[in-house]
Amino acid sequence: MTQTTEPVSVDAEQYIARLRTQMAEAWGQTQAELALAREENTARAAREADKDRRIAELESTIAELRGASTRP
């Protein structure tokens, strides 16, 4: 059994345009996710710095109170 196949002809431009659009949308989505991650990291770092500052203040207060104590 022999099969003869005709070459398939397609308009590649429409597929290329669709792929271009999909890639641009994916790139835009990725950039948005990266920007959000940066904002979240900045906010997290600020919270951590504030927490560390507060801990240092409390430790300093504890040390001062221990130093002012009249107990042996």
Residue, then its C-alpha position, 0 to 999 in steps of 0.5 A: m500500500t503506497q500513500t502519496t501525501e500532498p504537502v500541507s500548506v498553512d499560513a504560518e503568519q497567523y500562528i507566529a502572531r498568536l505565539r508572539t501574543q502568547m509570549a508577550e502575555a507570559w512575559g508580562q505576567t512573569q514581570a508582574e509576579l517578579a514585581l510582586a515578589r520584590e514588594e513582598n520581600t521588601a515588606r518582609a525585610a522591613r517587618e524583620a528589621d522592625k522586629d529585630r529593633r524591637i527585640a533589641e530595645l526589649e533586651s536593653t530594657i531588661a538589661e537596664l532593669r537587671g542592672a538597677s535591681t537591688r536583689p542579690 
